Structures are given as C-alpha cells and as structure tokens.
Amino acid sequence: MVQAATTPPTGHQLVTPAAPESVAETGLDAQFLLRLVLKTIYVTNFETAPALADYLKLSGLVVHEMLEEAREKRLVEVLGLADAGGSVYRYSLTSAGRDWAVEALGQCQYTGPAPVTLDAFRAQVAAQSITTDQITPESMAEALSHLVLPEGTISRLGPAANSARALLLYGAPGNGKTSIAMALGRAFDHAIYLPYCIEADGQIIRFFDPAVHHEWKGERERQLGEPDPDERWVLCRRPVVVTGGELNIEMLDLAFDDISKTYEAPAHMKASGGVFIADDLGRQRVEPHDLINRWIMPLERRVDYLTLHTGKKIEIPFDQLVVFSTNSPPQQMIDAAGMRRIPYKFHVPVPSNDEYVQILNNVCTSFSLGLPGEVVSYLIDEFYPKTGVPISSVHPRFIIDHVIERCRFEGRDPEVTLEMIHDAVENLMVEGEPPPVPTAG
C-alpha cells in the first residue's frame, strides 16, 4: 500500500508505504504469515503481541489478528497477562503449534521483518524512481568539488546522470574514474524506502544490506493525518553499489541458500533506485561483452528477470544509473550492439601539469603540509619527463602518503622535502633506471 506523503528530509515529495492495518492489507498470504509468526515464537521465545510486532515490523492489529487465528487453530494458548493490571497477554505455542513451527522452519528458516510483496516492491520503486531525482549543476558541482577535473566535465556528466541511462567512463588508470562514479551517486540526494525482504511466489528474497543501504538518520516532517509508515520498509539514501573484479554472471541472479532456504538479492537489484558501478570493466571473472549482453534488455526496457530455484522467473524493476568504468579501450571489449545500449561515454583524461600541481597542492593542504616550489619543479620538469612514467591523478596522494609514512617511521613531524619526494617516487617505478636525483636544493 503506497501513500503519497509529506516533504521528506531532502525536500522532494516522498511516497511513503502506509502501515497495513489488517492481514489482507499486508498483501501476504494469511497462511504464509501464520507460519512466520509461529516460527518467530519458536525461535525467539517472544510471548507478547507487542514484542512480536516490533520484531516482525508489523502493526499490533495485524499480529493480534494472526494470534487470534493461531489460537482458534489451537496452535497457541494464552498463558495470562504479561503484568498485573495490564492488558497485554502472554502466548505460548501448543504442541501442535511447535510441530507447525518446526515444519515451517524445515521449509524456510527465515525469521525477521515480514517481507513485502513483489508487487509492492515494483510499485514503490516506480513511485520513487531515480528518474524523479533531477540533479542540478550546483549539486553536481558540489558532488565533484573534491576532484580536479577538466572544464566542461559537469556539463557532460550532469545530463548523463539525469537520464539514469548507462554511462561509460574510460581512460588510463588512476585518473579518477571510480571517484567520479562514486560522486555521481552522492549527487542524488533523495531519500527512498527500501524493504528488508521481499516475498515472491512464497519465497523470501533478502534485500536490505547495511553495507550498501544507509538508513536516513534525519528527522522527517509528517503531514497532518498522514498514516503511520510501514516499518517493513527502511528510509534510506539512494544506494551506491560498487562491484569490481569479483563480478561474474552468477552474481547477477538470485543466490539461493540451501540451509536457510532463502535468496539473497543480486547486487544490481540492491542498487534499485540508486547507482550501480561496474568498476574495472575487463578485469571481472566475466567477459565484458557477456556482461553487456546479459543487460541488453534491462538497459533498454528497465526491467530484469530473475530465476527462482523452482524454475519460475520473476520480473523486477531495473531502476538505476549503471556506470561502467574501464582502463581499456572500449572498442576492444564492447561490440557495436553493446555500445548502442550505453548512450553516454566520457573519456577521463590524464591531468595537465597545472591540474597535477593543483591536486598535489590539495593533498598537501589536507594534511597541513607545505609544498616547496622545488618539489613541484622536480616532479614536473625532471621526474616525469626523464623517467617516462605517465603522469596520473592518483600519484600526488600516493607520494604524500609515502612521505608521511617515512616521517612517522623516523619519529618526526611530516615534512615535504626533495629527499622525501625522491624516496617516495621510487615506489612508482618497478623497472628500468632509478628516478633522477634532484638537481635543485
């Protein structure tokens, strides 16, 4: 049940799922919910409706309805009042109730927040689609403010992000592709609701993942008369999910756990309403063209199909900005058909000398370190030209980290000197002649 609600913390109209007031309003099969309640009592030893409601993230009305049905079926019995003079009753499983719970656990060991239905998940994702979160030049500039990028970057990336279609970042390693992709995720500032888990064809799909789903901690105004929110959903920031070399085709489908008899949602499903980053394309355990081919339909139609272990396929929304990042020439990995499904391509260049010096200055400033002019001259005029080491945006932080670690090892305050820099840049070279000895200072 989806209810248009008040202005959320982020200033846009948030669509809040309303708390169900009956078993029918949960959208779940009554027998499915009854088994979940019995399993919960068996596993947790909770005895009261309020304790069960808090654990299951359901209203007291729904839990009371289920306990009454269980009592009528002689699956639970009333032990008495929880406290003298109170109105909260204690319940316990009967012998038949324990048999039901054990049998239910044999089918699925999940206990926890009650799931939402797959239909409810689809409706909620559509209501809070990433396409409704329009990035402005100001918000994009703020998200990228920590990076030194060529002029025109914001005007190129902004439309790509707002389109919520696929984006390819390519260029030499170490020049900010991953940082740009992560910054794109931060540019989306709407709060959205994400479920703890989803029920599909009687199966449980675990969805909420604290590693990628960050709960919104701020306050939220509520309109007069607004219904209570459904606690089976968590108010979160739009997720940013990053995968790297570990990505394979199997990870793009539901993962079934033979022990718990539940599924884990794949990474791109957990990115619903947010940003999915396939970093280091070409280094995964899946060929780039296989990955792109797997997503041709999702990228075009914004839906995907996942397979349950029963063989049944379920349709899920593919609502996310997909960002591919690669160090390799794109045409060597992606064919023409795949390229058509990625409408935005952005080359991330190596920094100019001036941009390199600005990055180096920023890094030194962040550590409250001075940057002698002779150090800049050595790096720009001697080290890079004489060694042939390609200049890179990642080098300034790499070099200063080495300076700081050497000073710490020697027990003195960090200081940027020619000697320290010469020692640090040796770590940028793995073959050939050692770096040139500074001629200045």
C-alpha angles and dihedrals in degrees: 000000000000121000125189104231145176135306106294126218090275097055103250131105106276120204107221122198107233119232112256114242096196139030090254091056092056088068089224126123109261093229091050090052093045091055090049091053093048092048090050093052090047095048101037102030089224109163106184134067094235092054091048092046092053092049095045094041089232131128120263089245092060094046092046089052091052093046090051091052090047090050092050089052089049091241094124133026131205113248096187138265119336091225136008113274092009132119100222115104129210119230133196133187117256121221089266090047091054090051090051091049094049091048091048091050089052088058096043128354095202119128123164137075111006113254127247119232122262089242090054090049092052092048093048094048090050092049093052098033117166087238088072092060104083115196116216127210087250095053091045091050090050092049091051096038094107091058130076105224137165119270112272095034094116094048089052099043098040097068091043091054094045091052090059087213127126120298128193120206113191138169144097116327122268099030102108110276094133092042090052092049092050090047090054087059092052091051089069104080106172120118116229138184119249126182128239089225142342132230116219122173090339093309127117119233113192108220115159111087118180089204091068105012111075115193117232106246100186129099121266126206116229126209121240108271094014110149121243112272120253104255091208084081126067122214105232143164114259104280125246111202119190124193126180138168092337093069117114136163093261090059089063093067135059114290111220119208109212092201102049093028090225134116130236114219113242119250096257091051090053087054091063109141092013144057128305116198121197097194126196094015106203095038096074124104086251127070112251093236090051090053093048091046090051088057102039093105096039091050091050103037100025093231131099134194123225128188127231118212087252087066095250116134121220128199118231130179117258096208110155145094106257115208120190117195126191141167092204129082104273095223089061092060109027125055125218093267091054093046090056089059091056104064096177124059122176125186112213104208130207110264122264117240090261092050091048091053090048091053091048090050091050092051093049091047091052088058094040091245128145120235113216115214091232090062091054091048092049094052097043101036103031118015102047098036095045099042099038090225105154113247112245138185091231095058099080093060091041092052096045092047088057091048091052093047093050091050090049090050090052092047098242138115115277114265132171110229135156090252092052093047092049089052092047097050091055084076090062090063124071100167141020128033122347117259116282116270110247113261093200129070 
